[in-house]
Amino acid sequence: MGVFVFLPLVLPLTAWPVARLAEQRLHPRAATWLLTAVAGVLAVCSTLCLGLLVVVGTAQLPGNPLPDGWSDPEVRAAVPYDEFAGKAAIIALIAVLVAGVRTVWRHRRVRRRAGRALAGLPPRTVAVLPDETPYAYALPGRPGRVVVTTGMLAGLDAGERRALFAHERAHLTARHHRFLLVVQLAARANPFLRPLRTAVIYTAERWADEDAAVKVGSRRSVARAIGRAALVSRGAPVVTLAGFAAAGPVPRRVAALLGPAPVPRVWPPISTTVGLAAWGAAVGATVSALSSANSAVSLYFILKAATPL
């Protein structure tokens, strides 16, 4: 097993360059998929390696529930770096599991509260709340609904309202809440993945912006609607659905919409900076997966040999 078990804990650092470059150089849809996939793989591998270290650590504790052969001195000698890291991993894995459960629980709680707020309204795809506080969000579900307040509608003209509805429907159609939940959990599993979470929050909003621009037929109209909505909703309470309301830097989104439309490309050429960064992240995720598999197989055979029939 050796040092390979520790690699997935630090390999998320290889994804930092692509986290920044992808949101600037890739189509938002491709960037969201790429960053979410990399974050998910790296988080799973990181958590798996913590679990392997926990097995080693618990095998050393007095009165552990594992077979006696697993705490044999020869078994400990066959697994390097286990004395300190194995025990420390117990605390780390408990913290990761608690943070993950809290994230999922908070996500479900916010969705339930939002659903209860709409209980008295007609079951339509657009729900208008009689509230002077301006805000709008997409509520996932069956069916998904766009929720907007009368205060937000009063601050927008007809064209801006159309852009707003198109933006929120794009969130529902592409199921952006799932991407955001994955990166939220990944960031809880390994703090090194937080830049990817921040990037995906932004690229998911940009994805919805671009889809809304296609639907409306005018990038400038969507840019104007985003700017106006940001102004009228300043100081409004944030409705959170797995980071859903974190709309990203509004000036950057507006500037992107006023510029040329992004090229829909699945994977960037390796000759570009973002292409090199993407391949670096892909290699890091692959090495992380191979290291996790190598450590898991090695530990399995060590413990199998030490376990009496």
C-alpha positions as CSV (number, residue, x, y, z in Angstrom):
1,M,0.0,0.0,0.0
2,G,2.7,2.4,1.0
3,V,2.7,6.1,0.0
4,F,0.0,5.4,-2.7
5,V,-2.7,5.6,-0.1
6,F,-1.9,9.2,0.6
7,L,-1.8,10.4,-3.0
8,P,-5.6,10.8,-3.4
9,L,-5.6,13.2,-0.5
10,V,-3.4,15.7,-2.3
11,L,-4.1,15.0,-6.0
12,P,-7.0,17.5,-6.0
13,L,-4.4,20.1,-6.2
14,T,-3.9,19.1,-9.9
15,A,-7.4,20.4,-10.6
16,W,-6.8,23.9,-9.4
17,P,-5.5,25.3,-12.8
18,V,-8.5,23.9,-14.8
19,A,-11.0,25.3,-12.2
20,R,-10.0,28.8,-13.1
21,L,-9.3,28.3,-16.8
22,A,-12.4,26.3,-17.6
23,E,-14.8,29.0,-16.4
24,Q,-13.1,31.5,-18.7
25,R,-12.2,29.4,-21.8
26,L,-14.7,26.6,-22.1
27,H,-18.4,26.6,-22.9
28,P,-20.2,26.7,-19.5
29,R,-21.9,23.3,-20.2
30,A,-18.6,21.6,-20.9
31,A,-16.9,23.3,-17.9
32,T,-19.7,22.3,-15.5
33,W,-19.6,18.6,-16.6
34,L,-15.8,18.5,-16.6
35,L,-15.3,20.1,-13.2
36,T,-18.1,18.2,-11.6
37,A,-16.8,14.8,-12.9
38,V,-13.3,15.6,-11.7
39,A,-14.5,16.8,-8.3
40,G,-16.6,13.7,-7.9
41,V,-13.9,11.2,-8.8
42,L,-11.3,12.9,-6.6
43,A,-13.7,13.2,-3.6
44,V,-14.6,9.5,-3.8
45,C,-11.0,8.4,-4.0
46,S,-10.0,10.7,-1.2
47,T,-12.8,9.3,1.0
48,L,-11.9,5.7,0.1
49,C,-8.3,6.2,1.1
50,L,-9.4,7.7,4.4
51,G,-11.5,4.6,4.9
52,L,-8.5,2.3,4.2
53,L,-6.5,4.2,6.7
54,V,-9.3,3.9,9.2
55,V,-9.3,0.1,8.9
56,V,-5.5,0.1,9.6
57,G,-6.0,2.5,12.5
58,T,-8.9,0.7,14.2
59,A,-6.9,-2.6,13.9
60,Q,-4.4,-1.1,16.3
61,L,-6.9,0.0,19.0
62,P,-7.4,-2.2,22.0
63,G,-10.7,-4.1,22.0
64,N,-11.4,-3.3,18.3
65,P,-14.2,-5.3,16.7
66,L,-12.0,-6.6,13.9
67,P,-10.4,-10.1,13.8
68,D,-7.4,-10.5,16.1
69,G,-5.2,-11.3,13.2
70,W,-5.6,-7.8,11.8
71,S,-3.7,-6.3,14.7
72,D,-0.9,-8.7,14.5
73,P,2.6,-6.9,14.6
74,E,3.5,-8.5,11.3
75,V,0.4,-7.1,9.6
76,R,1.2,-3.6,11.0
77,A,4.8,-3.9,9.7
78,A,3.4,-4.7,6.2
79,V,1.4,-1.5,6.1
80,P,3.8,1.6,6.3
81,Y,2.9,4.8,8.0
82,D,0.0,3.3,9.8
83,E,0.7,4.1,13.4
84,F,-0.1,7.8,13.3
85,A,-2.0,8.3,10.1
86,G,-4.4,5.4,10.7
87,K,-5.6,6.8,14.0
88,A,-5.8,10.4,12.6
89,A,-7.9,9.1,9.7
90,I,-10.6,7.9,12.1
91,I,-11.2,11.5,13.2
92,A,-10.9,12.8,9.6
93,L,-13.4,10.3,8.2
94,I,-15.9,11.0,10.9
95,A,-15.7,14.7,10.1
96,V,-16.2,14.0,6.4
97,L,-19.2,11.8,7.0
98,V,-20.8,14.3,9.4
99,A,-20.2,17.2,7.0
100,G,-21.7,15.2,4.1
101,V,-24.8,14.2,6.1
102,R,-25.3,17.8,7.2
103,T,-25.0,19.0,3.6
104,V,-27.6,16.5,2.3
105,W,-29.9,17.2,5.2
106,R,-29.7,21.0,4.7
107,H,-30.4,20.6,1.0
108,R,-33.5,18.5,1.7
109,R,-34.6,20.9,4.5
110,V,-34.4,23.9,2.2
111,R,-36.4,22.1,-0.5
112,R,-39.1,21.1,2.0
113,R,-39.4,24.6,3.3
114,A,-39.6,26.0,-0.3
115,G,-42.3,23.4,-1.1
116,R,-44.3,24.3,2.0
117,A,-44.2,27.9,1.0
118,L,-45.9,27.0,-2.3
119,A,-48.6,24.7,-0.7
120,G,-51.4,27.2,-1.1
121,L,-50.6,28.1,-4.7
122,P,-52.0,26.5,-7.9
123,P,-49.8,23.6,-9.1
124,R,-48.3,25.4,-12.1
125,T,-44.8,25.5,-13.4
126,V,-44.5,29.2,-12.4
127,A,-45.3,30.1,-8.8
128,V,-45.7,33.8,-8.0
129,L,-45.4,34.6,-4.3
130,P,-47.1,37.7,-2.9
131,D,-43.9,39.2,-1.5
132,E,-42.5,42.6,-2.0
133,T,-39.0,41.3,-1.4
134,P,-37.5,40.7,-4.9
135,Y,-36.0,37.2,-5.5
136,A,-36.5,34.3,-7.8
137,Y,-35.2,30.7,-7.9
138,A,-35.7,27.3,-9.5
139,L,-37.2,24.7,-7.2
140,P,-36.4,21.1,-8.4
141,G,-39.0,18.5,-8.1
142,R,-41.7,16.6,-10.0
143,P,-42.5,18.9,-11.7
144,G,-39.9,21.5,-11.2
145,R,-41.2,25.0,-10.6
146,V,-39.9,28.6,-11.1
147,V,-40.6,30.6,-8.0
148,V,-40.7,34.4,-8.3
149,T,-42.0,37.1,-6.1
150,T,-44.2,40.1,-7.0
151,G,-41.4,42.4,-5.9
152,M,-39.1,40.9,-8.5
153,L,-41.7,41.0,-11.3
154,A,-42.4,44.7,-10.5
155,G,-38.7,45.6,-11.0
156,L,-38.5,44.0,-14.5
157,D,-40.0,44.9,-17.8
158,A,-41.7,42.3,-20.1
159,G,-38.5,41.3,-21.9
160,E,-36.5,41.0,-18.7
161,R,-39.1,38.8,-17.2
162,R,-39.0,36.5,-20.2
163,A,-35.2,36.3,-19.8
164,L,-35.5,35.6,-16.1
165,F,-38.0,32.7,-16.6
166,A,-35.9,31.3,-19.4
167,H,-32.8,31.3,-17.1
168,E,-34.6,29.6,-14.2
169,R,-36.2,27.0,-16.6
170,A,-32.7,26.2,-17.9
171,H,-31.6,25.4,-14.3
172,L,-34.5,22.9,-14.1
173,T,-34.0,21.4,-17.5
174,A,-30.3,20.7,-17.0
175,R,-30.8,19.6,-13.4
176,H,-28.1,22.0,-12.2
177,H,-29.0,21.3,-8.6
178,R,-27.4,17.8,-9.0
179,F,-24.1,19.2,-10.2
180,L,-24.1,21.7,-7.4
181,L,-24.9,19.1,-4.7
182,V,-22.0,16.9,-6.0
183,V,-19.4,19.6,-5.8
184,Q,-20.8,20.7,-2.4
185,L,-20.2,17.1,-1.1
186,A,-16.9,16.9,-2.8
187,A,-15.7,20.1,-1.1
188,R,-16.8,18.6,2.3
189,A,-14.9,15.4,1.5
190,N,-11.6,17.2,0.7
191,P,-11.0,21.0,1.3
192,F,-8.6,21.0,-1.7
193,L,-11.7,20.7,-3.9
194,R,-13.3,24.0,-2.8
195,P,-12.0,25.9,-5.9
196,L,-13.9,23.4,-8.1
197,R,-17.1,24.0,-6.1
198,T,-16.8,27.8,-6.6
199,A,-16.1,27.4,-10.3
200,V,-19.1,25.1,-10.8
201,I,-21.4,27.5,-9.0
202,Y,-20.4,30.1,-11.6
203,T,-20.4,27.9,-14.7
204,A,-23.8,26.5,-13.9
205,E,-25.2,30.1,-13.8
206,R,-23.3,30.8,-17.0
207,W,-24.8,27.7,-18.6
208,A,-28.3,28.9,-17.7
209,D,-27.4,32.4,-19.0
210,E,-26.4,31.0,-22.4
211,D,-29.5,28.7,-22.7
212,A,-31.7,31.6,-21.8
213,A,-30.0,33.8,-24.5
214,V,-30.7,31.1,-27.1
215,K,-34.3,30.9,-25.9
216,V,-34.9,34.6,-25.9
217,G,-32.9,35.2,-29.0
218,S,-30.8,38.1,-27.6
219,R,-27.7,37.8,-25.4
220,R,-28.0,41.6,-24.6
221,S,-31.5,41.1,-23.3
222,V,-30.4,38.4,-20.9
223,A,-27.4,40.5,-19.8
224,R,-29.7,43.5,-19.1
225,A,-32.1,41.3,-17.1
226,I,-29.3,39.9,-15.0
227,G,-28.0,43.3,-14.2
228,R,-31.5,44.7,-13.4
229,A,-32.4,41.7,-11.2
230,A,-29.2,42.1,-9.3
231,L,-29.9,45.7,-8.6
232,V,-33.5,45.3,-7.5
233,S,-32.7,42.2,-5.3
234,R,-29.8,43.8,-3.5
235,G,-30.1,43.2,0.2
236,A,-32.8,40.5,-0.3
237,P,-32.5,37.3,1.7
238,V,-30.8,34.5,-0.1
239,V,-32.8,31.4,-1.0
240,T,-30.4,28.5,-0.9
241,L,-30.8,25.2,-2.8
242,A,-27.5,23.4,-2.7
243,G,-25.8,26.8,-3.5
244,F,-28.4,27.5,-6.1
245,A,-28.9,31.1,-5.3
246,A,-25.2,31.9,-5.4
247,A,-25.4,33.5,-8.8
248,G,-21.7,34.1,-9.2
249,P,-20.1,37.5,-10.0
250,V,-22.8,39.4,-11.8
251,P,-20.4,41.8,-13.7
252,R,-18.5,38.8,-15.1
253,R,-21.7,37.1,-16.2
254,V,-22.9,40.3,-17.9
255,A,-19.5,40.9,-19.6
256,A,-19.5,37.3,-20.9
257,L,-23.0,37.8,-22.4
258,L,-22.0,41.1,-24.0
259,G,-19.0,39.3,-25.6
260,P,-18.9,36.6,-28.3
261,A,-20.9,33.4,-27.7
262,P,-18.7,30.6,-26.4
263,V,-17.9,27.8,-28.8
264,P,-19.7,24.5,-27.8
265,R,-16.7,22.2,-27.5
266,V,-16.7,19.0,-25.6
267,W,-12.9,18.9,-24.9
268,P,-10.4,21.6,-25.4
269,P,-7.3,21.1,-27.7
270,I,-4.2,20.1,-25.8
271,S,-2.3,22.9,-27.6
272,T,-4.2,25.5,-25.5
273,T,-3.6,26.4,-21.9
274,V,-7.0,25.2,-20.8
275,G,-6.4,22.0,-22.7
276,L,-3.2,21.3,-20.8
277,A,-5.0,22.1,-17.5
278,A,-7.9,19.8,-18.4
279,W,-5.5,17.0,-19.2
280,G,-3.6,17.6,-16.0
281,A,-6.8,17.3,-14.0
282,A,-7.8,14.2,-15.9
283,V,-4.4,12.6,-15.2
284,G,-4.7,13.6,-11.6
285,A,-8.1,12.0,-11.3
286,T,-6.9,8.8,-13.1
287,V,-3.8,8.5,-10.8
288,S,-6.0,9.1,-7.8
289,A,-8.4,6.3,-8.9
290,L,-5.4,3.9,-9.6
291,S,-3.8,4.7,-6.3
292,S,-7.0,4.1,-4.4
293,A,-7.5,0.8,-6.2
294,N,-3.9,-0.3,-5.6
295,S,-4.2,0.5,-1.9
296,A,-7.5,-1.2,-1.5
297,V,-6.3,-4.4,-3.2
298,S,-3.0,-4.4,-1.2
299,L,-4.8,-4.0,2.1
300,Y,-7.4,-6.7,1.1
301,F,-4.7,-9.3,0.5
302,I,-2.8,-8.3,3.6
303,L,-5.8,-8.6,5.9
304,K,-7.1,-11.7,4.1
305,A,-3.7,-13.4,4.8
306,A,-3.9,-12.3,8.4
307,T,-7.5,-13.4,9.0
308,P,-7.9,-16.9,10.4
309,L,-10.3,-19.1,8.5
